[in-house]
């Protein structure tokens, strides 16, 4: 398990999923490390689902968005992940950003947006 003041990442064996829960704003290494760890965890366990709890999420810095697109996403596409689930409420200020990311990711993954973790 990965845990910092910004994010927690764990493997949910009962769902064969990586669970990434953002806790507070971060950028650079603090943003990238948990995602890299989650990808390693996914490949190690052959996880097919990536769950991001964005309930306490934040708007990413442009440099982190570029890293996500140019470095992380190609690795994720080549990984064992087939489905990405975002947990976010419809009235969140991040909802539109998550929706935009979802539309891009749908080219490579099955993508779902749910508003509560109990809907997993």
N, C-alpha and C positions, 0 to 999 in steps of 0.2 A: 504494500500500500504506500502511496505517496501522500504526504500531508504537509501543508505549509499554511501560513496565515491567509493565503490567497485561494488555495484550491486543495481539494482532496480527490484522489483517483484510486479506485479499487476495482477488483474483478468480482463480478457477481456470478458465481458458479451456477446458481439455479436458473439464470437467464442467459448464460454464456455471453456475458456482456461486460464491457468496460464502462464504469460509471464515473463521470467527471463532474464534480460539484464545485462551481465557482463560489467563493465566499466573499471576496472583495477585489477591488480594482488592483491590477498589476500590469506590468509591461515588460518587454524585453525578455531576459532570461527567466524572470519569475512567471511570465506568461507561457513561454515556450517549453520549459522543463516539464511541467505536468502533462502537456500534450505529447511530448516525446516519450515520457514514461508510459502513458496510456497506450501508445502505439506498440511499444515493446511488450507490454502486458497482453495486448490483444493478440499479437503474433505468437507469443509464448503459449498462450492458452487456446489459440485458434478461435478466439471470440468472433462472433458474427454480428454483434450489435455494439454500437457505441451510443451511450446515453449521456447527454450534456444537460445538467440541471443549471439553467440560466436564470433561476428565480432571483438570485443576487448578482446577476451578470452586469456587464458594463460595456460601454462602447470601446472597442479596441483602438489602439494607436494605429495610424496608417502603416508604420514600419512593421507592426505585428501582423496586420492584414496582408501585407506583401509577403512576409515570411510564410504565413498560412497558405497563401496561394502558390508560391514558388517552391517551397521546400516541404511543408508538412502535407499538403493535399496530395501531391504525387505519391508520397509514401503511403498515405491512407488508402488511396485508390488501389495500390498494389498489395495491400494487406488482406487479412482474412475478414475484415469488416464488410458487411453487405447492407446493413441497415443502420441509419442514424436517427436517433430520437432526441428532440429538444423538449425540455420541460420549461415552459414559460407561459405566463398568463396573458390573455388577449389584451389586457389594458396596460401591459408593461411598456415602458418607453423604448425597450429594445425589440419589441415584437416585429416591427417593420424590418429591422436589420436582420433578425433571425429568419424572417420570411424570405428576404433577398438571398441570404446564404443557402437556405433550403432549396430555392429554385435553381441555384447553380449546382448544388450537390446532387439534385435529382437526376442529373446526367449520368451519374456514376453509382448512386446508392438508392435504396428505398429510403425515403425520408418521411418522418412523422413529427408532428408538433402536438404535444399534449399540455394541458394546463395544470396537471397535478400528478405527483409521483405515484399516487394510488392507482392511476390509470395504466400503469405498466402491466 
